[in-house]
Amino acid sequence: MYVFSNLVHMIRVWHRYQTSLRELSRLGDRELADIGILRADIQRVAWEAARVD
C-alpha cells in the first residue's frame, strides 16, 4: 500500500510542477520581473511550488 500511495503522491507533485512550469513560462519577462522571478529561475520556482503540500 505504501508504494501505491507514494506513487500517487509523486504523480500529483509532477502534475503540479508541470502546471506551474507551463503557467510561468507563458509570462513575459516584464510580468516575471513584477513578481520577482527571473526566467532562469522558473524551473526552481515551479519545483518548490509543486513540493508544497
NUMI-217065 format. One record per residue (C-alpha): residue number from 1; residue in three letters; y, z, x. Coordinates in nm, 4 decimals, always signed. Each point is the difference from the previous one (the first is absolute). Layout:
N
[NUM; "ALA"; [Y; Z; X]],
...
% end
This chain:
53
[1; "MET"; [+0.0000; +0.0000; +0.0000]],
[2; "TYR"; [+0.2368; +0.0802; +0.2875]],
[3; "VAL"; [-0.0346; -0.3503; +0.1438]],
[4; "PHE"; [+0.0853; -0.1594; -0.3339]],
[5; "SER"; [+0.3065; +0.2181; -0.0593]],
[6; "ASN"; [+0.1187; -0.0632; +0.3568]],
[7; "LEU"; [-0.0398; -0.3731; -0.0515]],
[8; "VAL"; [+0.1955; +0.0116; -0.3265]],
[9; "HIS"; [+0.2745; +0.1998; +0.1725]],
[10; "MET"; [+0.0278; -0.2515; +0.2856]],
[11; "ILE"; [+0.0153; -0.2918; -0.2458]],
[12; "ARG"; [+0.2840; +0.1714; -0.1853]],
[13; "VAL"; [+0.1869; +0.0666; +0.3260]],
[14; "TRP"; [-0.0470; -0.3621; +0.1079]],
[15; "HIS"; [+0.1270; -0.1235; -0.3365]],
[16; "ARG"; [+0.3118; +0.2220; +0.0224]],
[17; "TYR"; [+0.0569; -0.1238; +0.3569]],
[18; "GLN"; [-0.0238; -0.3647; -0.1043]],
[19; "THR"; [+0.2339; +0.0566; -0.2956]],
[20; "SER"; [+0.2602; +0.1766; +0.2138]],
[21; "LEU"; [-0.0303; -0.2606; +0.2733]],
[22; "ARG"; [+0.0490; -0.2844; -0.2466]],
[23; "GLU"; [+0.3003; +0.1644; -0.1682]],
[24; "LEU"; [+0.1746; +0.0904; +0.3253]],
[25; "SER"; [-0.0660; -0.3431; +0.1492]],
[26; "ARG"; [+0.1772; -0.1639; -0.2937]],
[27; "LEU"; [+0.3225; +0.1857; +0.0772]],
[28; "GLY"; [+0.2674; -0.1618; +0.2118]],
[29; "ASP"; [+0.1231; +0.1467; +0.3264]],
[30; "ARG"; [+0.3136; +0.1310; -0.1679]],
[31; "GLU"; [-0.1984; +0.1764; -0.2730]],
[32; "LEU"; [-0.2340; +0.1509; +0.2580]],
[33; "ALA"; [+0.2975; +0.1217; +0.2023]],
[34; "ASP"; [+0.1445; +0.1591; -0.3141]],
[35; "ILE"; [-0.3113; +0.2167; -0.0339]],
[36; "GLY"; [-0.0221; +0.0650; +0.3747]],
[37; "ILE"; [-0.3013; -0.2136; +0.0869]],
[38; "LEU"; [-0.0229; -0.2642; +0.2704]],
[39; "ARG"; [-0.2193; -0.3029; -0.0668]],
[40; "ALA"; [-0.2127; +0.1071; +0.2978]],
[41; "ASP"; [-0.0678; +0.3344; -0.1727]],
[42; "ILE"; [-0.1334; -0.1419; -0.3278]],
[43; "GLN"; [-0.3687; +0.0415; +0.0873]],
[44; "ARG"; [+0.0475; +0.3587; +0.1178]],
[45; "VAL"; [+0.2048; +0.0969; -0.3054]],
[46; "ALA"; [-0.2484; -0.1645; -0.2368]],
[47; "TRP"; [-0.2915; +0.1793; +0.1667]],
[48; "GLU"; [+0.1776; +0.3372; -0.0167]],
[49; "ALA"; [+0.0779; -0.0551; -0.3677]],
[50; "ALA"; [-0.3590; -0.1002; -0.0752]],
[51; "ARG"; [-0.1477; +0.3111; +0.1575]],
[52; "VAL"; [+0.2034; +0.2419; -0.2131]],
[53; "ASP"; [-0.2201; +0.1384; -0.2748]],
% end
